[in-house]
């Protein structure tokens, strides 16, 4: 029932979501604390990395900057750190099994609240209290 020649068509995002979150420095190296201690050999860019160029809650369209700028930087950092003919990194036996078991426990858990219900509740709250276009009063 909207005449788009007289007023804008209402657009409601289907989901408001966080992207990124693994803190990194500008070289895409993952940092683990307030002192920006580097996690050796671990880089993050694109959807997983957070170099804080978009703030805490960026939009999906901004991924191009992350991919072009930080993807290239990840390649440059890797080339700087890994020299030709470097020996392979030795991993402990069963490396990562504890992490996979933890994720499987979460993935296969059975709780009282269906995921779809929780997602809908979060979606409505985000649209109501922290929409894409927001102001200081709405966030109080």
C-alpha beads as a LAMMPS data file, in Angstrom:
LAMMPS data file: protein, C-alpha beads

140 atoms
139 bonds

1 atom types
1 bond types

-500.0 500.0 xlo xhi
-500.0 500.0 ylo yhi
-500.0 500.0 zlo zhi

Masses

1 110.0

Atoms # bond

1 1 1 0.000 0.000 0.000
2 1 1 2.896 2.443 -0.483
3 1 1 3.053 4.887 -3.384
4 1 1 6.822 5.009 -3.976
5 1 1 6.470 8.252 -5.936
6 1 1 5.387 9.959 -2.704
7 1 1 7.173 8.082 0.075
8 1 1 9.993 5.543 0.412
9 1 1 9.140 1.874 0.401
10 1 1 9.661 0.417 3.874
11 1 1 12.564 -2.005 3.945
12 1 1 13.073 -4.343 6.849
13 1 1 16.372 -6.220 6.994
14 1 1 15.831 -9.955 7.268
15 1 1 18.543 -10.299 9.865
16 1 1 20.935 -8.049 11.692
17 1 1 24.117 -9.929 12.388
18 1 1 27.660 -9.548 13.594
19 1 1 30.535 -10.359 11.319
20 1 1 34.130 -10.607 12.296
21 1 1 35.181 -10.588 15.858
22 1 1 38.619 -12.214 15.898
23 1 1 40.757 -9.253 16.928
24 1 1 43.703 -8.581 14.637
25 1 1 46.334 -5.971 14.042
26 1 1 46.645 -4.188 10.682
27 1 1 48.858 -7.014 9.412
28 1 1 45.951 -9.470 9.992
29 1 1 47.817 -11.214 12.817
30 1 1 45.441 -12.417 15.533
31 1 1 45.964 -10.716 18.891
32 1 1 44.842 -12.235 22.169
33 1 1 44.775 -9.506 24.808
34 1 1 44.687 -5.782 25.564
35 1 1 48.449 -5.599 24.963
36 1 1 47.899 -6.912 21.402
37 1 1 50.029 -9.988 22.008
38 1 1 50.279 -11.788 18.661
39 1 1 49.187 -15.422 18.384
40 1 1 52.110 -16.814 16.368
41 1 1 51.151 -18.115 12.926
42 1 1 47.438 -17.267 13.155
43 1 1 45.958 -14.726 10.733
44 1 1 42.343 -13.639 10.206
45 1 1 40.749 -11.541 7.459
46 1 1 37.432 -11.188 5.668
47 1 1 34.345 -12.386 7.519
48 1 1 36.281 -13.712 10.511
49 1 1 38.768 -10.919 11.096
50 1 1 38.130 -7.650 12.882
51 1 1 40.677 -4.941 12.209
52 1 1 38.136 -2.398 13.527
53 1 1 37.756 -0.462 10.274
54 1 1 33.955 -0.754 10.343
55 1 1 33.215 -0.627 14.036
56 1 1 31.604 -3.370 16.045
57 1 1 28.610 -4.012 13.826
58 1 1 29.354 -3.516 10.155
59 1 1 27.180 -4.338 7.164
60 1 1 27.745 -7.186 4.748
61 1 1 28.432 -4.861 1.818
62 1 1 31.566 -3.662 3.554
63 1 1 33.165 -7.088 3.099
64 1 1 34.804 -5.918 -0.119
65 1 1 37.177 -3.642 1.814
66 1 1 38.107 -6.497 4.099
67 1 1 38.733 -8.880 1.235
68 1 1 40.680 -6.506 -0.981
69 1 1 42.733 -4.714 1.658
70 1 1 43.139 -7.276 4.403
71 1 1 43.187 -10.316 2.123
72 1 1 46.172 -8.796 0.346
73 1 1 47.734 -7.872 3.674
74 1 1 47.333 -11.449 4.932
75 1 1 49.219 -12.647 1.851
76 1 1 51.964 -10.072 2.400
77 1 1 52.247 -10.974 6.099
78 1 1 52.426 -14.673 5.257
79 1 1 55.178 -14.018 2.703
80 1 1 57.057 -12.007 5.331
81 1 1 56.772 -14.710 8.012
82 1 1 57.126 -17.925 6.016
83 1 1 60.387 -18.173 4.145
84 1 1 60.925 -20.501 1.162
85 1 1 61.922 -24.056 2.150
86 1 1 60.836 -23.536 5.760
87 1 1 60.379 -26.812 7.630
88 1 1 56.765 -27.824 8.272
89 1 1 55.297 -26.921 11.634
90 1 1 55.080 -29.909 13.982
91 1 1 51.690 -30.230 15.662
92 1 1 51.078 -32.249 18.808
93 1 1 49.346 -35.582 18.326
94 1 1 45.547 -35.175 18.528
95 1 1 45.865 -31.410 18.018
96 1 1 42.430 -29.814 17.787
97 1 1 40.419 -32.808 18.973
98 1 1 39.415 -31.031 22.185
99 1 1 38.100 -28.046 20.195
100 1 1 36.140 -30.277 17.815
101 1 1 34.611 -32.183 20.743
102 1 1 33.562 -28.868 22.326
103 1 1 31.910 -27.701 19.085
104 1 1 30.152 -31.040 18.624
105 1 1 28.759 -30.810 22.160
106 1 1 27.310 -27.372 21.393
107 1 1 26.084 -28.373 17.924
108 1 1 24.294 -31.481 19.193
109 1 1 22.920 -30.079 22.443
110 1 1 19.197 -30.273 23.144
111 1 1 17.870 -27.304 25.055
112 1 1 14.386 -26.059 25.928
113 1 1 14.504 -23.140 23.458
114 1 1 14.461 -23.883 19.712
115 1 1 17.162 -22.039 17.765
116 1 1 14.592 -20.524 15.394
117 1 1 12.693 -18.965 18.333
118 1 1 15.864 -17.472 19.788
119 1 1 16.909 -16.136 16.371
120 1 1 13.514 -14.479 15.862
121 1 1 13.601 -12.889 19.313
122 1 1 17.104 -11.532 18.716
123 1 1 16.140 -10.294 15.238
124 1 1 13.135 -8.353 16.543
125 1 1 15.191 -6.868 19.405
126 1 1 18.008 -5.782 17.099
127 1 1 15.576 -4.220 14.619
128 1 1 13.775 -2.399 17.409
129 1 1 16.716 -1.229 19.537
130 1 1 19.745 -1.160 17.195
131 1 1 18.592 -0.817 13.587
132 1 1 20.904 -0.017 10.701
133 1 1 19.879 3.636 10.978
134 1 1 20.074 4.518 14.641
135 1 1 20.539 7.436 16.961
136 1 1 21.771 7.968 20.489
137 1 1 18.286 8.017 22.026
138 1 1 17.378 4.618 20.541
139 1 1 20.494 3.031 22.016
140 1 1 19.885 4.231 25.595

Bonds

1 1 1 2
2 1 2 3
3 1 3 4
4 1 4 5
5 1 5 6
6 1 6 7
7 1 7 8
8 1 8 9
9 1 9 10
10 1 10 11
11 1 11 12
12 1 12 13
13 1 13 14
14 1 14 15
15 1 15 16
16 1 16 17
17 1 17 18
18 1 18 19
19 1 19 20
20 1 20 21
21 1 21 22
22 1 22 23
23 1 23 24
24 1 24 25
25 1 25 26
26 1 26 27
27 1 27 28
28 1 28 29
29 1 29 30
30 1 30 31
31 1 31 32
32 1 32 33
33 1 33 34
34 1 34 35
35 1 35 36
36 1 36 37
37 1 37 38
38 1 38 39
39 1 39 40
40 1 40 41
41 1 41 42
42 1 42 43
43 1 43 44
44 1 44 45
45 1 45 46
46 1 46 47
47 1 47 48
48 1 48 49
49 1 49 50
50 1 50 51
51 1 51 52
52 1 52 53
53 1 53 54
54 1 54 55
55 1 55 56
56 1 56 57
57 1 57 58
58 1 58 59
59 1 59 60
60 1 60 61
61 1 61 62
62 1 62 63
63 1 63 64
64 1 64 65
65 1 65 66
66 1 66 67
67 1 67 68
68 1 68 69
69 1 69 70
70 1 70 71
71 1 71 72
72 1 72 73
73 1 73 74
74 1 74 75
75 1 75 76
76 1 76 77
77 1 77 78
78 1 78 79
79 1 79 80
80 1 80 81
81 1 81 82
82 1 82 83
83 1 83 84
84 1 84 85
85 1 85 86
86 1 86 87
87 1 87 88
88 1 88 89
89 1 89 90
90 1 90 91
91 1 91 92
92 1 92 93
93 1 93 94
94 1 94 95
95 1 95 96
96 1 96 97
97 1 97 98
98 1 98 99
99 1 99 100
100 1 100 101
101 1 101 102
102 1 102 103
103 1 103 104
104 1 104 105
105 1 105 106
106 1 106 107
107 1 107 108
108 1 108 109
109 1 109 110
110 1 110 111
111 1 111 112
112 1 112 113
113 1 113 114
114 1 114 115
115 1 115 116
116 1 116 117
117 1 117 118
118 1 118 119
119 1 119 120
120 1 120 121
121 1 121 122
122 1 122 123
123 1 123 124
124 1 124 125
125 1 125 126
126 1 126 127
127 1 127 128
128 1 128 129
129 1 129 130
130 1 130 131
131 1 131 132
132 1 132 133
133 1 133 134
134 1 134 135
135 1 135 136
136 1 136 137
137 1 137 138
138 1 138 139
139 1 139 140
